Amino acid sequence: MVFQLREALNNYRSITIKLIEELEKDNYDALETLLSDRQMLIEQMNKINYSANEFKSICNELQILMLQEKLTKLMNIKRTYVKDKLDKFSARKTANRSYSKRFSVDALYFNKKI
């Protein structure tokens, strides 16, 4: 059972490393499949019978907590970056829309003046 847990955690570690690499490359399309693979591994690990000490020692050995913290920080940085870009895009779009409305003239305006 410890072997199964070690194998699952090793796979979890490798997927976490792939997630970090894809985030660094800004390849957001690959994240969904990697996250779903990681979730399936978590579900598989829940079915394995192990003690908390075994889990903790293997996690420490594989440095999973450190990788998870790195992934979380990187995801927060990228999320903030993308959110700022979307906010700027939205503000620009709103400004363009209001600018073009201000100077557009309706046909009714011409009819009333003429």
C-alpha positions in Angstrom: 0.0 0.0 0.0 2.9 2.3 0.7 4.2 1.5 -2.8 0.9 2.5 -4.3 0.9 5.8 -2.3 4.4 6.5 -3.3 3.6 5.9 -7.0 0.5 8.1 -6.9 2.4 10.9 -5.1 5.2 10.7 -7.6 2.7 11.0 -10.4 1.1 13.9 -8.6 4.5 15.6 -8.3 5.2 15.2 -12.0 1.9 16.6 -13.0 2.5 19.6 -10.6 5.9 20.2 -12.3 4.2 20.1 -15.7 1.6 22.6 -14.4 4.3 24.9 -13.3 6.1 24.6 -16.7 2.9 25.3 -18.7 2.1 28.3 -16.5 5.6 29.7 -17.1 5.1 29.2 -20.9 1.7 30.9 -20.6 0.1 27.8 -22.2 -3.3 28.1 -20.4 -5.0 25.5 -22.7 -3.0 22.6 -21.2 -3.9 23.5 -17.6 -7.4 22.1 -17.7 -6.3 18.6 -18.6 -3.4 18.6 -16.2 -5.7 19.8 -13.3 -8.3 17.1 -14.1 -5.5 14.4 -14.2 -4.3 15.7 -10.8 -7.8 15.5 -9.4 -8.2 11.9 -10.6 -4.9 11.1 -8.7 -6.3 12.6 -5.6 -9.4 10.5 -5.8 -7.3 7.4 -6.3 -5.1 8.3 -3.3 -8.3 8.6 -1.2 -9.1 4.9 -1.9 -5.6 3.8 -0.7 -5.3 2.8 2.9 -2.4 4.6 4.5 -1.4 6.4 7.7 -0.9 10.1 8.0 2.8 9.6 8.9 3.4 7.6 5.8 1.7 10.3 3.7 3.7 13.1 5.4 7.0 11.4 5.1 6.6 10.7 1.4 5.4 14.2 0.7 8.4 15.6 2.5 10.7 13.3 0.6 9.2 14.3 -2.8 9.0 18.0 -1.8 5.4 18.1 -2.8 4.5 20.9 -0.4 7.2 23.2 -1.8 6.1 22.5 -5.4 2.4 23.2 -4.4 3.4 26.5 -2.9 5.3 27.5 -6.0 2.4 26.5 -8.2 0.0 28.5 -6.0 2.1 31.6 -6.1 2.6 31.3 -9.9 -1.1 30.8 -10.5 -1.9 33.9 -8.4 0.6 36.0 -10.3 -0.7 34.8 -13.6 -4.3 35.3 -12.6 -3.6 38.9 -11.5 -1.8 39.6 -14.7 -4.6 38.2 -16.9 -7.2 40.0 -14.8 -5.4 43.3 -15.2 -5.2 42.8 -19.0 -8.9 42.0 -19.2 -9.7 45.1 -17.1 -7.6 47.3 -19.4 -9.3 45.8 -22.4 -12.7 46.4 -20.9 -11.9 50.0 -20.1 -10.5 50.6 -23.6 -13.6 49.0 -25.1 -15.9 51.2 -23.0 -13.9 54.3 -23.9 -14.1 53.5 -27.6 -17.8 52.8 -27.4 -18.6 56.1 -25.6 -16.2 58.1 -27.8 -17.8 56.8 -31.0 -21.3 57.4 -29.6 -20.5 61.0 -28.8 -19.5 61.9 -32.3 -22.0 59.8 -34.2 -25.0 61.7 -35.6 -28.4 60.2 -36.0 -30.4 60.6 -39.2 -33.1 62.2 -37.1 -30.7 65.0 -36.1 -30.1 65.9 -39.7 -33.9 65.8 -40.5 -34.6 68.2 -37.6 -32.0 70.7 -38.5 -32.7 70.8 -42.2 
